Each structure stands twice: as structure tokens, then as C-alpha cells.
Amino acid sequence: MKPYRKISIIERTYLFHNTPEHTRMSISIVFEGQGNLDLQLWNTAIAKAAEKHPGSRLVKRGHLGLSQWVDTGIAPTARLVNFSHWNGKTSEGAAVFTLPMDITRGPTFEIILLEGNPNRVCFRSHHATMDAAGILIFAKDVFRALRDEPVIGSNSTLTDIEFIQNLNDRPQWPAKKELAVAATGLPKGDDLDCTWQLIRAQGKQNDLVARLTLATRKSTMRYKDHDPSLFADPVTRSRITVNLRRHLTEDVVSTANLSSAFDVDIDNQDVPETITKKIMSSLNNRLECALPSSLMLSLAPWVPTKLTGLSDKSILSVHKKGQYSRSGTLSNIGLIRRKEFSGGGFNTISAFTIPPLFKLSPYFITAMGDDDGCNVLVCVPNCLGNDGRLEQLTADIKEALS
């Protein structure tokens, strides 16, 4: 095994939530399409791609600030799963997307060939080793290998914090704001497991992220009677994820967790155009590149992983108060070109992303577009989505995109 890169502070926070039963902190990008799924052909292509993507072969070694990712040299492999039972719309029957990943033994990346109607291909990574954009970089090369085209590979071990620290004129860490509320009202019960629903929106989706934020605001207003002091004029705030690769030159290719985010507040007078202006202003000012104090950054690597995440008891306490740093997270993975993700007899039609299952975040919404529309996945903790509330939020989003 060869040392590959240090484990960044942000990556370490994703290591707290592993359990023997499942891995909450994984990301799955699932391609839906037509054609055959030849296991031997896929494993040959994956091996070719993995030769030039060490980020797909990583395991954890060391502790605290000395911890690092090392390259096992062992390529991930595909497995064939009968998935004909899945309804294609909900997390029910979809436990395959959260099976345990052992970060010390590996693999921390896998490909699952899901036979059904339609056939699907899942590229799944632990979030501590790759983000969604990193998965797509690797997936493109697997499909290139399936088409007998040259594999491009990755060439950088840059981490999120390293990149941001090297930026000139970084924005200041934002001041604390008034606490926000959930888009599905107050919690009912103490179930912290997460449930998700997948919807399809047809046609070109202009101002997509803006309309998603407004849909969450509309949903929030349904719950005025839950607590008038919180919901009469609620603070709704969406965390917008950003791919830090937008600041890099095209010759720098990394599959690492190069993601950050900023917050956007949504008011009653907002429309898609005003929200888009807020987002563009934040991007232009590089708000995703803000960092906490140097002292906090220097101390963080030496805090044990088990202390970097809240306990279930603490998370439930936050939920019971009904107030959060933000109402939820939105991640627009972007538009896929079908030809880039087709090969080996499999032709992609659309794709969707299953995000990490955050117990604390009131919602996590992902979107992936294609030539004909986009797939939107809405994920909430069960204590905030029970009694039909997840279904209602999903319906509000579908209406906003219709």
C-alpha cells in the first residue's frame, strides 16, 4: 500500500456516521438505461479505469491529524444484483445503496449492476473519499473503457481545505444568523432513519435550484399552526453545495471530496429570478471558500472522530426545538450527456443521486438533469417526514417544476 493523500478535516467529519448495519455517509449516482449488463465486461473496464484513478482504491490508515488515505492497488469490482422488485420511486427496498463500507479494509468504492426494468448501474463511494463530481469523473472513464476509448485518469491529490487555504482574498466566515425551521414542520417521534422519494420533472428546468428552494418555502408555510412563534414568519434557509473544481484549470483532475457550500435565505417576496441572483452573487463572491479561524483549523485534526459528530441524543434535542442552522441542503449535480455514460451494451437515459443520510439535516435534495428533464430526490429524517409530510414536500417540488 502506498500513501495517497492526507485525510482532510471535512473528510474526517464523514467518518463518524458508520455503523455495522449501513453506511450513512455514502453517495450513489445511479444511471438508468437500456441494454445488457455484462459482469465480466464491466469488471475489465473498471480495472482499466482504476489503474489511473487511485482515488477509487483507498482505505484509511493512521489516527487523528496523522490519518491518511492509502492506495491498496486493488481495483473496485462490480456485482450483479436482481433489482426487479424496486418500484423506482422510493427508498423502500433499496437498502443496497447504504450497505456498510469498511474504510480500513475497503472497498470504499463499488459498482452495482442492477437488473430490472429499466436496468441500472450504481457508482457508489464513501463521501470521505469522493464527492459526486469525483464519482462522475471516474464513471466517465469506466464508460470510456467500455467503449474501448483511452482512459484519461486523475492527476491531483489536492484536498478541499488545502485548496481553499491557498486562495487569495478569501471571504470571511459568515456570522451566525437567526435559526431556521424545517420544511415539514416540527418533529414527530424520534426516528432518525432517513427516507427518500424520487420524482421526474420533464422539460428544460430554468432556475432549477431557485425553484427548489421556493418549493421548500411553500411547504414550510403549510405548518403555521405547528408553532406560530416559529412558523408565522419562518426563516427558511437552503444550503447550496458547490463544486470547488470550478476554480481549477481543466488540466487538474481530482476525484477527491472537493465540495463546499454556502447558505441562501428565502423570503416571501422571492421569485425564481431573485433567488438566482442571490445564488449568483454568492458564487461571484466565492462564499463557498470561506473558512473558520486558523486556530479552529489547527485544532480540528486532533479531535477524535467520535467527537466530530453529534450523538443521536444531541441530534434529537435539536429536532425537538425545531430550529436549525439551515432548513436543508440542495445539491444540483448538473446535466449529464448520455453518450458519455453509455458503453458495453448499456445506454444511459437518465440518472439520479442518493445523498448522504444526514440525521440532522431537515432535508437533502439532489437533482440531475439530462436531455429531456431531470430527476429530483428528496430525503428527510423520518421524524420530519412521517404522517405523509415527505410525500407532501415531494408533491410541492413536483408542482414547482411542472
N, C-alpha and C positions, 0 to 999 in steps of 0.2 A: 504494500500500500504506500502511496505517495501523498505527502501533504498537498492540498489543493488551494484552500484559502481559509482565512480566519472566519469564525462564525461571528457575524455582526450582532450588535446589540438588539436590533429589531428581530433578526432571525432567532435569537435566543428566546424571545418572548413567545414564539410559536411552539417551543418545545415543552411548555408547561402542560398542555392540554391533551397529552397522550394517555390512553387508558388501555387496559388489556382487552377491552371489548371492541374499541374502534378508535380511529384517529380523527379527531375533530379538525385538526389543522392541516388538512389536505385540500388540494384544488383539483378538480376534474374538468377537463374540456372534452366534451363528447360530440363526435361527428356522426350525424345521421345521414344515411345514404342508401345506395343500391349496389348490388353486386356481391361477389363472393368474398369470403373471409378465409384465406388460405394460411393456416397457422405457420407452416414451415416457411412460406414466402415472407410472412411478416417478421418472423424471428431473424431471418437472414438480413432483411432490410434494417431492422433495429440494431443488429450487431454492427453493420456498416456505419450507421449514423452515430452510434455510441462511441466508436473509435475516435471521433472528432468532437465529441461532447462529453468531456469528463464530468460535467455537472449532472449527468444522468446516472452516475455511478458512485455517489458519495455516501459516506457514513460518518458519524460523529466520533471524534477522539478527544480526550483531554477534558479539563474541567474549568469552569469559570472563565476568566479572561484568557486562559491558555487554550481553550477549546478551539478546535478547528475541524473543517471538513477534509477528509482524506479520500483519495481516489482508489477504490477497490480494484479497478481494472476489469470488473465484471459487468457486462452489459445487462441492462434490464431485459426481461423476456415478456412475450405476450402469452396470454392464456385464453382459451376459448370457453365462453360461458353461454349456456342456454338462457336467454333473457326474454323468451316469448311471453312470459307471464306478466311483464310490466305494462302498465297502462300508458306509459309515455308522458304522464302529466303530473305525477306526484312522487313524493319520497317513499310512499308505501311500496314495499317490495324491492327497494333499491339500496339495500344495505351494502351491496358490493362496492358502492362508491365511498364507503367510510371504513372499510376493513382496516385492521391495525397495520401500521408501518413501523418497523423496528429501526430506529435511527442509528443504533450502534451496530447492528448486524446487517441491516439492509434487507431488501432493496428499499430505497426511498423514492423510487420512481417505478411505475409499472404501466403496461398497456394491456387493456382488456378488450377482447373481441367479443361483442355481444350479439349473439344470433337472435333475431326476432323479426318483427315487421314494423318498421324497417330494421335493417341491420345497423349496428352502431359500433364505433370504435372509441374507446375511452383512453385518453392520455392522463395519467394521474400522478401527481407529485406531492410530497410533503412541502408545505408552504415555506418551511425553513430553508429549503434548498433551491426552490424555484418559485417564481410568481407566474401568473397566467401568460404574460408575454414571453417568459422564458420557455414555458411549455410549448407555445406556438412555434418558437424558433426551432426547438428540437423536432416537433411534429413535422414541420415543413421538410426537414432533412430526411426524416423517415419516409415520407411520401416521395421525395426525390429518389431515394434508394429503390423504392418500389417501382419507380418509372425508369430505373437504370440510368438516372442522371447523376452527375457528380454531387457529392455531399459537400456543403460549404463549411460547416463546423463553427465552433465558437473559439474566441481567442483572448478572452479577458476574464480575470478573477476579481474585478472591481466589485466592491460591496456598496450598499446603499449609503451608509454613514461615511465611508471613505470618499465617495463621490461628492456628497453634499459638503463635507468639510473642506474640500479643495476648491469650492466655488468662491468667487469674489462677490462682495456685496450681497451676502445672504440676507433674506428678510428676517425680521425679529420674530422670536417665538411669540405666538399670539397670546394676548392677555385672556384671563378667564372670563367667560361670558355667562349670562343667565342660563340656568339649566333648561333643557328642552324636554319635551314629552314624547311618548311613543305614538306611532300612527294607528295603533289598535287599542288605545285606551289603557286602563290600569290592569295590572296582572290579576289573573285568577288562578289560584293554586301555586304550586312550587315546582312544576315540571320544567326543567331546564333543557331537556332534549329539544332538538330543532326539527321542524317540519317545513317542507318546501313544496311549492307548486310551480309548474312550468306553463307558460302561455305563449301563443304565437300571434304576432302582430303583422299583418300583411302590408305591403307597400313601403315606399320610402319614408323613413322616420326622421323628419327635420326636427331640430331642437329636442332630440330624444331624451337626454339627461334632464333637461329643464322640465319636460312634460312628466317625467317620472317623479321628480321632486314635487310638482304641483299635485300629482295624484296622491302622494303620501299626505300632503297638507289637507286635501279634501277628505281623505279617510280620517285624519285626526279630528276634524270638525264634527264627525258623527258622534263623538264621545263627550260632548259638552256636559252632559248630565253626570258623567262619572265623578268629576270633581270640578265644580265651577271655578275654584281658585286656580286650577291648573289649565283647564280646557276652554274657559270662556274666551281668552285671547292667548292661545297656546304659542309657545316658542317651538317652531319646527326647524330643525337644522339637519342638513344632509352632509355626510362625509363623502367627498368625491375623490376616488382614487386616481392617481396619476402615474403614468409610466415614465420613470426618470430617463429612459433611453432617448426621450425626445431632445435631451440636452447633449447627447453624444453624437459624434460623427458616425457615418454609416460603416466605417471600417472597424469600429469597435463592436464586437458581438459577444454578448454575455447572456447566459441563461439564469443568472443569479436572481435573488429577490430584490430587483431594482424598482421597487414601488414605494410611493409615498402618497400623501393626500392632503387636502385642505377642506375646511368647512364652509358651507353656504347656508345662510338663513333665508327662509321663505316666508313672505308676508302675505296678508290677504289681498293686497293690491297687485301682487306679482302676476305676470303672464309669462308665457314661454320666452318672449323676447327679452324681458328684463332679467329673468334668471340666467339666460345665456350670456347676457352682458356681465353679470356678476361672476360667472364662471370664467369668461374670457379675461376679465380684469385680474382675477386671482392667478390665472395661468401666466399672463403677461408680467405680473409682479413676482412670479416664481414662488408663490406662497407654500407650495409643497416642499420647498427646500429649506424651510425654517427648522432650526434645531434648538433643543433646550440648552441650558447653560453648560459651559465647559466642565464645571465641577460635576454635574449630573452625568455627563458623558464619560468622565473618567472613572466615576464610581460604579456605573451600571454593570460593566463586565464582571465585577467581583461580587455581585449579588447572586446568591444561589438561584438556579432556575425555578425551584419550587416556590420562591418568594416573588417571582416576577409576574405572577398572575393572581387574581383574586380567588379566594376559596369560594365554593358553592354557597356557603353561609353568607359571605360578604356580598356575592352577586345577588342573592335573594333579597338581602337588605336594601340594595339599590333599587331593585324592581318594586319592592313594596312601597318605597317612597314615590315611585312613578316619575322620577326626574333623572335625566341623563345628560352627559356632556353633549350628546348629539342624538337625534331621533333615529339614526340608522346610517348605513353605508350604501352608496351606489357605485357600481363599477361597470363602465362601458368598455368591454373588451375590444370592440371595434368591428370592422367589416371584414369578412373572410372572402377570399377569391376561391371559388370551388375547385378550379383546376390545380391550385397549389396544394390542396388537401385531398387529392384523388390519386389513385395508383394501385397496382397489384390486383386489379379487377374490382376495386371498391371506388365508387364515385360519390363524393360528398354532395349533399343537397343543402344542409343547414347544420348549425352547431349550437350548443349551449354550454354554460359554465356553472358548475356546482361550487359555491364558495366555501371557505372555512365555516364551520358551525359554531359561531360565537354565541356563548350563553348570555352575554351581557348586552350585545347589540340588539335593539328592538326590531330591526330588520336588516337584512343584507340582500340587496337586489343586484343581479347581474344581467347584462344584455349583450347579445352577439348578433350582428347583422349579416345578411347575405344579399344576393341579387334581388330577392323577392320580398324581403321583410326582415323581421328579427325575432329571436327567441328571448323571452324575459323570464328569469327565475326569481321567485320571491321566497325568501327564507326568514322565519321568525322562531323564537323560542316558544315552546308550547304554552307556557303560562301567559303569553301575549297573543297567541293565535287560536286558542280554543274557542268553543262556542261559535264557530263559523266566522271568526274575525279574520283569519288568514284568507279565507275564501272571499270575504268582502273587500279586503285590501287588494287582492288579486283582480277582482272584478272592477274596482276603481281604476286600476292601472290599465286593464284591457280597454276600458271605455276611453281613457285619456289618449290611447294610441290608435283608436279606431278611426 
